[in-house]
Amino acid sequence: MQKKIYIVIILWIIGILPVIAQSSSSAVCSTAVGVCSSSSYSFPAGVNAGSAPSGPNYGCLTTQPNPAWFFLQMENNGSMTFTMNSSPSRDIDYVIWGPFTNPFTPCSSGLDTTKIVSCSYSTASTEIGTIPNGVTGEYYILLITNFSNRSTNISFTQTSGSGSSNCDILCNVTGLTATPSACGSGATLGTYSVTGTVTTFTPPISGTLTISSSSGASVTYNAPFNTSLSYTLPNAGGVGDTCIITATFSKVNTCSRSVSIVAPTCCSVSTSSPSALCVGKTLTLNASGTSGGTYYWSGPSDFSSILQSPTIPNIALANAGAYSVYLTYGGCTTNSKLVNVTVNPKPAAKNIVHQ
């Protein structure tokens, strides 16, 4: 550690460490980049990029040159150990704070010594960081510094531990709600809209955000984006089905967030099964449903009808089996309902002998 202090003092004296802005958006805590430590992550280390600001307690880091700030969110409870490497090999250091309920509000005053869970100021080019007892939903803030002040790529990935981090934050979508409307009326009967909110921590500064449904409907919004964006998706799809609503940013379209909704029911049909009938009787098929709708029956022996409750006189054994009916009303079509019909042969005549 003493070696590092002397080197930093000398570098500042000769002016090799001028304070200039780091080009990365992770130069300060308040613009930290979300990462998923279960996947390999790599970034170019800053060189001549100044030092981390005063305010936080940096623990073992006596100096904090060329800072790079990140955060992760726990997805599953447990410990996490991940390895940080530099290539080519350079002297890098790190500190981890947590847990927090938000990755940005702790910046400065919230990063105190009680929140430090792991820290290293060694001369090594490989560092091992640990989150000991992460809980689902908690956030941890990571600072990695390039003490060497020489060009290198720094990578890190989770190498052990029972916990895992939430990779949804990589695509900047941290929340998605979707609420279907009531069924449309008149010309829009059989369709519905979906309204909801997309929330993010650090939305992209360019590109588009597309909200789409599994039925094919979509709506697109252009940057700039707020951290909370309300949307309306018209004509979201057919009624009565399960529909998937998905939000995707074009800048990070390898990751998206989806929710399931159940579409409203705009029209309906129901049936009742008749009792078993004998050959020669009249079969009545019973259905009920949305007033004004049209019924479509089909069944054995090429039977079809558009009556609500059709009849088949003088039935035969060939009329036994499953009958299907669905209803349409405007743009609404119900799922089919089945009626199973049993037809029994006529009982054999009895010979009565008088004694």
C-alpha positions as CSV (number, residue, x, y, z in Angstrom):
1,M,0.0,0.0,0.0
2,Q,2.9,2.4,0.8
3,K,4.3,1.8,-2.7
4,K,1.0,2.9,-4.2
5,I,0.8,6.1,-2.2
6,Y,4.4,7.1,-3.2
7,I,3.7,6.4,-6.9
8,V,0.5,8.4,-6.9
9,I,2.2,11.4,-5.3
10,I,4.9,11.4,-7.9
11,L,2.5,11.1,-10.8
12,W,0.4,14.0,-9.5
13,I,3.6,16.1,-9.1
14,I,4.8,15.5,-12.7
15,G,1.3,16.1,-14.1
16,I,0.7,12.6,-15.6
17,L,-2.7,12.4,-13.9
18,P,-4.6,15.5,-15.2
19,V,-8.3,15.6,-14.2
20,I,-10.3,15.1,-17.4
21,A,-13.7,13.6,-17.9
22,Q,-13.9,9.8,-18.5
23,S,-15.8,9.1,-21.7
24,S,-17.7,6.2,-20.2
25,S,-21.1,7.0,-18.6
26,S,-19.9,5.1,-15.5
27,A,-17.4,7.8,-14.5
28,V,-19.5,8.7,-11.4
29,C,-21.7,6.8,-9.1
30,S,-24.9,8.5,-10.1
31,T,-24.6,7.2,-13.6
32,A,-23.4,3.7,-12.8
33,V,-24.0,1.0,-15.4
34,G,-26.1,-2.0,-14.6
35,V,-24.3,-5.3,-15.0
36,C,-25.1,-9.0,-14.8
37,S,-22.1,-10.7,-13.1
38,S,-23.3,-14.2,-14.1
39,S,-22.3,-13.1,-17.7
40,S,-18.8,-12.0,-18.7
41,Y,-18.6,-8.3,-18.9
42,S,-15.6,-6.3,-20.3
43,F,-14.8,-2.6,-20.7
44,P,-11.8,-0.5,-21.5
45,A,-10.2,1.0,-18.3
46,G,-9.9,4.7,-18.1
47,V,-6.4,6.3,-18.5
48,N,-5.7,9.9,-17.2
49,A,-9.4,10.0,-16.3
50,G,-9.2,11.7,-12.9
51,S,-10.2,10.3,-9.5
52,A,-13.4,9.4,-7.9
53,P,-15.1,12.3,-6.0
54,S,-14.8,12.9,-2.3
55,G,-17.8,11.9,-0.2
56,P,-18.0,8.1,-0.2
57,N,-16.0,6.0,2.2
58,Y,-13.7,4.1,-0.1
59,G,-12.5,1.7,2.5
60,C,-9.2,0.1,1.7
61,L,-8.8,2.2,-1.5
62,T,-6.3,4.9,-0.4
63,T,-6.5,6.3,-4.0
64,Q,-9.3,5.9,-6.6
65,P,-7.8,6.8,-10.0
66,N,-9.7,6.2,-13.3
67,P,-13.0,5.1,-11.6
68,A,-15.5,2.9,-13.3
69,W,-18.9,2.5,-11.5
70,F,-21.3,-0.4,-11.8
71,F,-24.3,-1.8,-10.0
72,L,-26.0,-5.2,-9.9
73,Q,-29.3,-6.4,-8.4
74,M,-29.7,-9.8,-6.7
75,E,-32.1,-12.2,-8.4
76,N,-31.7,-15.2,-6.0
77,N,-30.6,-15.3,-2.4
78,G,-27.0,-16.4,-1.6
79,S,-23.4,-15.5,-1.8
80,M,-21.6,-14.3,-5.0
81,T,-18.0,-14.4,-5.8
82,F,-16.7,-13.0,-9.0
83,T,-13.3,-12.5,-10.6
84,M,-12.0,-9.2,-12.1
85,N,-9.1,-9.5,-14.6
86,S,-7.1,-7.0,-16.6
87,S,-5.6,-7.7,-20.0
88,P,-2.8,-6.9,-20.5
89,S,-2.1,-7.4,-16.8
90,R,-2.3,-4.1,-14.9
91,D,-2.7,-3.1,-11.3
92,I,-6.5,-2.8,-10.6
93,D,-8.5,-2.4,-7.4
94,Y,-12.1,-2.4,-6.3
95,V,-14.6,-1.9,-3.5
96,I,-18.2,-3.1,-3.2
97,W,-20.9,-1.5,-1.1
98,G,-24.4,-2.9,-0.2
99,P,-27.0,-3.8,0.2
100,F,-29.3,-1.0,-1.0
101,T,-32.9,-0.7,-2.1
102,N,-31.9,1.6,-5.0
103,P,-28.6,1.8,-6.9
104,F,-28.3,5.6,-7.2
105,T,-29.7,7.2,-4.0
106,P,-26.8,5.9,-1.9
107,C,-24.2,7.7,-4.0
108,S,-22.0,9.9,-1.9
109,S,-23.4,9.9,1.7
110,G,-24.8,6.4,1.5
111,L,-21.5,4.8,0.6
112,D,-20.2,4.6,4.1
113,T,-17.9,2.2,5.9
114,T,-20.8,0.1,7.3
115,K,-21.9,-0.7,3.7
116,I,-18.5,-2.1,2.5
117,V,-18.8,-5.8,1.9
118,S,-15.5,-6.4,-0.1
119,C,-12.4,-4.4,-0.9
120,S,-8.9,-4.8,-2.3
121,Y,-6.0,-2.4,-2.8
122,S,-3.4,-5.1,-3.7
123,T,-0.9,-4.8,-6.6
124,A,-2.5,-7.7,-8.4
125,S,-3.9,-7.7,-11.9
126,T,-6.6,-10.2,-10.8
127,E,-9.0,-9.4,-8.0
128,I,-11.6,-11.6,-6.3
129,G,-14.8,-9.8,-5.0
130,T,-17.4,-11.3,-2.8
131,I,-21.0,-10.5,-1.8
132,P,-21.5,-12.6,1.3
133,N,-25.3,-12.9,1.9
134,G,-27.2,-11.3,-1.0
135,V,-31.0,-11.2,-0.8
136,T,-33.4,-11.1,-3.8
137,G,-34.0,-7.5,-4.9
138,E,-31.1,-5.9,-3.1
139,Y,-28.6,-3.7,-5.0
140,Y,-24.8,-3.6,-4.7
141,I,-22.6,-0.9,-6.0
142,L,-19.1,-1.7,-7.5
143,L,-16.2,0.6,-8.1
144,I,-13.2,-0.6,-10.1
145,T,-10.1,1.5,-10.5
146,N,-7.2,1.4,-12.8
147,F,-4.3,2.2,-10.5
148,S,-1.7,1.5,-13.2
149,N,-3.1,4.4,-15.4
150,R,-2.1,2.3,-18.4
151,S,-4.3,1.0,-21.2
152,T,-6.0,-2.3,-20.4
153,N,-9.4,-4.1,-20.7
154,I,-11.0,-5.1,-17.4
155,S,-13.5,-8.0,-17.3
156,F,-15.4,-9.6,-14.6
157,T,-17.7,-12.6,-14.2
158,Q,-19.3,-14.6,-11.4
159,T,-17.1,-17.6,-10.7
160,S,-18.9,-19.2,-7.7
161,G,-21.6,-18.7,-5.1
162,S,-25.2,-19.8,-4.7
163,G,-26.6,-16.4,-5.5
164,S,-27.3,-14.8,-8.9
165,S,-27.9,-11.4,-10.3
166,N,-30.8,-10.0,-12.2
167,C,-29.9,-9.8,-15.9
168,D,-33.1,-7.8,-16.8
169,I,-31.3,-4.6,-15.8
170,L,-28.9,-5.1,-18.7
171,C,-31.7,-4.1,-21.1
172,N,-32.7,-1.1,-18.9
173,V,-36.3,-2.4,-18.3
174,T,-36.8,-2.8,-14.6
175,G,-40.6,-2.9,-14.6
176,L,-43.5,-3.5,-17.0
177,T,-47.2,-3.3,-16.3
178,A,-50.0,-4.2,-18.7
179,T,-53.8,-3.8,-18.1
180,P,-56.3,-4.8,-20.8
181,S,-59.3,-2.6,-21.5
182,A,-62.9,-3.8,-21.7
183,C,-64.0,-5.2,-25.0
184,G,-64.6,-2.6,-27.7
185,S,-68.1,-1.9,-29.1
186,G,-69.5,-1.2,-32.5
187,A,-66.9,-1.3,-35.2
188,T,-64.2,-2.3,-32.7
189,L,-66.1,-5.2,-31.1
190,G,-63.7,-8.1,-30.7
191,T,-60.7,-5.9,-30.0
192,Y,-59.3,-4.3,-26.9
193,S,-56.4,-2.0,-25.9
194,V,-53.7,-2.4,-23.3
195,T,-52.3,0.4,-21.2
196,G,-49.3,0.2,-18.8
197,T,-46.0,1.7,-17.7
198,V,-42.4,0.8,-18.6
199,T,-39.9,1.8,-15.9
200,T,-36.1,2.0,-16.2
201,F,-33.2,3.2,-14.2
202,T,-31.0,4.4,-17.0
203,P,-32.9,4.5,-20.3
204,P,-30.9,4.7,-23.5
205,I,-30.4,8.2,-24.9
206,S,-31.2,7.1,-28.5
207,G,-33.1,4.5,-30.4
208,T,-36.7,3.3,-29.9
209,L,-38.9,1.5,-27.4
210,T,-41.3,-0.9,-28.9
211,I,-44.3,-2.4,-27.0
212,S,-45.8,-5.4,-28.8
213,S,-48.3,-8.2,-28.2
214,S,-48.0,-11.8,-29.2
215,S,-51.0,-11.3,-31.6
216,G,-48.8,-9.0,-33.8
217,A,-49.9,-5.5,-32.6
218,S,-47.2,-3.0,-31.7
219,V,-46.5,0.7,-30.9
220,T,-43.1,2.4,-31.0
221,Y,-41.8,5.4,-29.0
222,N,-38.7,7.4,-29.9
223,A,-36.0,8.7,-27.6
224,P,-35.5,10.7,-25.4
225,F,-37.1,8.4,-22.7
226,N,-38.2,9.2,-19.2
227,T,-37.4,6.6,-16.5
228,S,-41.2,6.0,-16.3
229,L,-43.1,5.9,-19.6
230,S,-46.8,5.3,-20.0
231,Y,-48.0,3.6,-23.2
232,T,-51.2,2.6,-24.9
233,L,-51.3,-0.4,-27.3
234,P,-54.4,-0.3,-29.4
235,N,-56.0,-3.4,-31.1
236,A,-53.9,-5.7,-29.0
237,G,-55.5,-8.9,-30.2
238,G,-58.3,-11.4,-30.0
239,V,-60.5,-11.9,-27.0
240,G,-60.5,-14.5,-24.4
241,D,-56.9,-15.6,-25.0
242,T,-53.7,-15.3,-23.0
243,C,-51.6,-12.6,-24.6
244,I,-47.9,-11.7,-24.1
245,I,-47.0,-8.0,-23.9
246,T,-43.3,-7.3,-24.5
247,A,-41.2,-4.1,-24.1
248,T,-37.9,-3.8,-26.0
249,F,-35.3,-1.0,-26.4
250,S,-33.7,-1.1,-29.9
251,K,-30.3,-0.3,-28.4
252,V,-30.3,-3.4,-26.3
253,N,-32.7,-5.7,-28.2
254,T,-30.9,-8.8,-27.0
255,C,-32.8,-8.5,-23.8
256,S,-36.5,-7.7,-23.2
257,R,-39.2,-7.9,-20.5
258,S,-42.6,-9.5,-20.9
259,V,-45.8,-10.0,-19.0
260,S,-48.9,-12.1,-19.6
261,I,-52.4,-10.8,-19.6
262,V,-55.8,-12.5,-20.2
263,A,-57.8,-10.7,-22.9
264,P,-61.4,-9.6,-22.0
265,T,-64.3,-11.8,-23.1
266,C,-66.6,-9.8,-25.5
267,C,-69.0,-12.6,-26.4
268,S,-69.8,-16.0,-25.0
269,V,-71.6,-19.2,-25.7
270,S,-72.7,-22.1,-23.4
271,T,-74.4,-25.4,-24.0
272,S,-76.2,-28.2,-22.1
273,S,-76.1,-31.9,-23.0
274,P,-79.4,-33.7,-23.7
275,S,-80.3,-37.0,-22.1
276,A,-79.5,-40.2,-23.9
277,L,-82.1,-40.7,-26.7
278,C,-83.4,-43.7,-28.5
279,V,-83.4,-44.2,-32.3
280,G,-86.4,-42.4,-33.8
281,K,-86.7,-39.7,-31.2
282,T,-86.1,-35.9,-31.9
283,L,-82.8,-34.5,-30.8
284,T,-82.7,-30.8,-29.6
285,L,-79.4,-29.1,-29.3
286,N,-79.4,-26.3,-26.7
287,A,-77.2,-23.3,-26.7
288,S,-77.3,-19.8,-25.1
289,G,-75.0,-16.8,-25.5
290,T,-74.6,-13.2,-26.4
291,S,-77.8,-11.6,-27.5
292,G,-77.9,-11.0,-31.2
293,G,-75.1,-13.4,-32.0
294,T,-75.0,-16.0,-34.7
295,Y,-74.6,-19.7,-33.8
296,Y,-72.6,-22.1,-35.9
297,W,-73.3,-25.8,-35.2
298,S,-71.6,-28.8,-36.8
299,G,-71.7,-32.5,-36.0
300,P,-71.9,-36.1,-37.1
301,S,-73.3,-37.1,-40.5
302,D,-72.3,-33.6,-41.9
303,F,-74.8,-31.8,-39.7
304,S,-74.6,-28.0,-39.6
305,S,-77.0,-25.3,-38.5
306,I,-77.0,-21.5,-37.7
307,L,-80.0,-21.8,-35.4
308,Q,-79.5,-21.2,-31.7
309,S,-81.2,-24.5,-30.7
310,P,-81.6,-26.7,-33.8
311,T,-83.5,-30.0,-33.8
312,I,-82.9,-33.3,-35.7
313,P,-86.1,-35.4,-36.0
314,N,-86.1,-39.2,-36.2
315,I,-82.5,-39.7,-35.2
316,A,-80.5,-42.7,-36.0
317,L,-77.4,-44.3,-34.5
318,A,-75.3,-42.4,-37.0
319,N,-76.4,-39.1,-35.2
320,A,-74.5,-40.0,-32.0
321,G,-71.3,-38.2,-31.2
322,A,-69.8,-34.8,-30.5
323,Y,-71.6,-31.6,-31.7
324,S,-69.7,-28.3,-31.8
325,V,-71.0,-24.8,-31.6
326,Y,-69.4,-21.3,-31.6
327,L,-70.9,-17.8,-31.7
328,T,-70.0,-14.7,-33.6
329,Y,-71.1,-11.1,-32.8
330,G,-69.6,-8.2,-34.7
331,G,-65.8,-8.8,-34.6
332,C,-66.0,-11.2,-31.7
333,T,-65.8,-15.0,-32.1
334,T,-66.0,-17.4,-29.2
335,N,-64.1,-20.6,-28.7
336,S,-66.1,-23.8,-29.7
337,K,-68.1,-25.7,-27.1
338,L,-68.8,-29.4,-27.4
339,V,-72.0,-31.4,-26.7
340,N,-71.8,-35.2,-26.6
341,V,-74.9,-37.0,-27.8
342,T,-75.7,-40.6,-27.0
343,V,-78.2,-42.5,-29.2
344,N,-79.5,-45.9,-28.0
345,P,-81.1,-48.6,-30.3
346,K,-84.8,-49.3,-29.8
347,P,-85.4,-51.9,-27.2
348,A,-86.4,-55.3,-28.6
349,A,-90.1,-56.1,-28.6
350,K,-91.2,-58.5,-25.9
351,N,-93.4,-61.5,-26.7
352,I,-96.1,-61.9,-24.1
353,V,-97.5,-65.4,-23.7
354,H,-100.8,-65.7,-21.9
355,Q,-101.2,-68.7,-19.7
